[in-house]
């Protein structure tokens, strides 16, 4: 009898062949549940282990693993993006350089451990020299991992207040991951859209946002399941990448991956630890530096044993 795996993953180019049944895993079947707001699935998995297989933000996973949550990642990296454009600033406050944010308040969409915020803070620290501990980070929500306690310079927004309104009003100097359309608001980093590709060209900077996790209960019972799930996601991704240049009406995501392939000359969505070691280790370093992790795990320890040698 085929094992049914209750699965959540957002429909996107690199897993479309899984969602429509074109690609089927060997010996198991994905029973897809649609969760319109994907971050709600992350929370449900972290707090209730509601799914067998679940797409998850990478830093949410790091925090969950550090707090003993019973699921383990596969090196299947479903979403990648650049985050220079995530940072917007109130232009009336005299912020001329990212280092000018020291001593100021900066809003962060949702929780402190949100992966976009972690990568954006890492950019401000590594590429622009901002002392992150000198900023007060103001959150609009809480953390998926309820046990996590942020550092003292992380505070909630006042009840009922909106980060966009606080930025426009000058209560916040900048925000991360918040949509704001106002004459006094612009990107903090000049040419923000191109800055990510330039960082890719010059230093290989290519952030990972989402991966896939599987319940430990299932992996303990069948260690080979990790490889089966990896192979299915990899086959779907390879089909997408093979047809990437022929997409008649590419989405913004399609165009980003097309551009990455043009810059690197390589697969824009590599799966596996080794082809992604730089990005994995960089995100772990950011998580330690930003007081999300107290210890630095080795990359291999984060992923199911039977997938550590795989790449696609």
N, C-alpha and C positions, 0 to 999 in steps of 0.2 A: 504494500500500500504506500502510495506517495505521501511523504511528509509535507504538511502544509505549514508554511512559514508566514506568520502575520507580519507584514512588511510595510514600512512607510519610506517613500522616497519621492521627492517632487519630480514630476514629469519634465524632462529636459533632454536636449539632444543626445547626451551620452548615455542615457538610460532608457530612451524611448523604445528601443527594441525589446527591452525587458517588459515595459509596461504594456506594450501591444501584443506580447506573446511570441514575437518573432524569434527571440532568444529564450530558451528554456533551460534552467539548471538541471544537471543530471541527478535524478533520484529524489528531487524535492520540487515543491511548487510554491512560488511566491503568491500569497494571498494579500493583494495590495489594499491598504486602507488609505483613503484620501483625507488628508488633514489640511484644510485650506490655508491656515496660517502655520507654516512649517515649524516655527519656533515652539509652537504649542506641543508638537510631537516630541521635540527635544525634552521639554519639561516633563511630559508624561512618561517618557522612557527613563529619565533620571530618577524621578520620584516614585514611579510605580511599576517600572519594568513591563510596560504594557505591550511591547512589541517583541517579536523574535529577531527581526532585522530592522535597523532604523538608520536613516541618514541623520547625521549629527554635526553640529559645529565643532571644530577641532578643539578650541579652548574649553568649551563645555565638557568635552570628553576628558581633557587633561585634568580638569578640576574634579570631575566625577571619579576618575580612576584614582586620584589621590585620596579621595574620601571613601574608597572601597566599594563603589558601585559594581554590580555583578554583570558587567558586559565588557567586551573587548573589541577593539577596532581591527578592521582589515585595512591594508594600505590601498584603499580604493578612494581616490580623492575627487569627489564629484563636482566640486565648485572651486574655482580659483578666480582671483580678482586682484586689482590694484586699489590701494586705499588712500592715495594722495588726495583724491577728490572727496573723500569722506569728511574732510576737515574744513569747516567754514568759520569765518571770523566777522565780527562787527567792525567795519572799517572806520568808525568814528572814534575808536578807543586808542588810536595810536599804535596799533600792533603792526610793526614793520617787518618783523622777523619772528619765526617760531619761538626763539628763545625769549621773546618779549612776553610770552604766556606765563613765565615764572612769576609767582605771586598772584596769579589771577585764578578765576573760576572758569572751568571748561565743562560744558554739558556732554554727557555720554548717553546715547540712546540705549534704553533698557539697563542691563547690568554691567558691572565693571568687567566681568569675564567674557562679554560678547566679543567674538573673534575679530570683527571689524575694528572695534575699539582697541584691542590688543595690538593688532598690526599697525593701526594709525599712530598709537602712542610709540610703538617701536620705531616708526619712521621719524617721528619728531625727536626721539632720543638719539638714534644712531645716525641719521642723515643730517640732522639740523642742530644737534647738541643741546636740546632742551633737558633740563633736570626735571624728570617726571615727579619726583617727590616734592618739588617746589610748587606744584599746581594742586588746586583743590578740584577734584573730579566730582561732578554733580550728576547723579543718576536719575533717570526717569522711571526705572523699575527695579525689581529685585533679581536675585541670581537663580538660575535653574537648580544649582546645587545648593540646597538650603543650608547645609552645614558650613559652607564657605564664609569666612569673615574677612572683609576687605581691610586694607590699611586705614589708618586714622584720617588720611587726607582724601578719603572717599566718603561722600555724604549723599543722602537722598535729596531730591528736589522738594521744595515745600509742597505740602498737600494741595492738589488741585492746580498746580502751576505747570505750564507748558514750556519745554526747553526752547522752542522756537521763539515764543513771545519773550522769554527771558533774554535771549540773545539780541533780539531787535531792541529791547528796552535797555540794553547795556548791563544787565545784571550778570550776564555771562560774557566773557571775552570771545569765546569760540564754542563750537559744538562739533561732535563727531557722530556721524551716522544719522543726522537729522535733516530732513528736507526743509529748506527755508528759502523763500522767494521774496526778497525785499531789496530795495535800492541800497541799503546800508550794509548788505551782507554779500560777501564774495569768498571764493576759495582762498584759504590761507597760503597755500603753496602756488607760486606762479606757474601758469601752464600746467595745471594739475593733471589734466587728461593725458598729457604727454610725459609727465614726470615718471609715471609708473613704467612706461615702456623704456625710458632712458635708464631707469634703475635696472631693468631687466637686461638691457644691452651692456651696461657697464659693470654690473656686479652679480648678475644672475638672480636678482630679487624677483621672486614669483610666488606670492603668498598662496597658501592653501586655506580655504575656508571650511569646507565640509568633507567628512569621511563617512564611513559606514561602520556600525557596530552590530555585534551579534551577542545575544544572551549567553553568559558563561554556562548556564545550565545545559544549553544545547551543545556548546563546544565541549564540555566535559563528557557528555554522553557520546559524542561523535566528533572527535578532533578533525576528521577529514571534511566536515561540513564547511569549515572556513575556506578551504581550497575550492570547494564546489561553488560557494557563493562568490568568491573572488573571480573565478573563471567566467561565471555568467555575466557579472558586471563588466569584466574586461572585454568579453566578446561584444557586448552591446556598445561599449565605448569605441572599440576599434572600428566597428561599422560606421559609427558617427564620424570619426576622424577621417576615414577613407572617403566619405562623401562630402566633407566639409566645404571644399572649394566649389562644389557643384550646387549648393543650396541656392534656389532661385530667389528667395526673399529672406536673406539672413537676418536674424534678430541681432540685437545689440550684443548678446552673449556670443552668438556665432561669429560676429565680426571681431570680437575681442580675441577669440581663439584663432581665427584666421590671421590676425595681426601678430599674435605671439608666434605662430608657426613661421610667418614671414621673417620675424626678427631672429628666431633661434635656428630655423631650418630643421626643427625637430617636432615630434609629437607634442601638441600643446596641452595634452592631458595624460601625462605618464602616470601609471599606477605602479606601486611597489615602493619599498623602502629606499633601495639604492638610488634610483633616478630622482628621488625627492629628498635625499638626506639633508641637503643644504637647507631647504625650506622647513623640514621637520625640526632640525636642530635650532634653527633661528627662532621658530615660534616657541619652542621650549625655553630658549634663552630669554625671550621676552617675558614669558610667564614667570620665570624665576625673578627677573629684574623688577617686574611689576608687582611682586608679592602675591602672585596667584598660586605658585608652587613654592614650597619650602625646600624641596630637594629636586635635583636635576635628574630625571630618569634617562636611561639610555634609549635611543630610538627603537631598538629591537624589542625592548620590554613593553612597549606600548601596543604591540600588534600580536595577533594570534600566531602561535608558533609555526603552524603549517603554512603560513603565508609569508614568512620573513624572507624567504629566498625567491619569491615570485616577483615578476615584473611584467608589465604589458603596455 
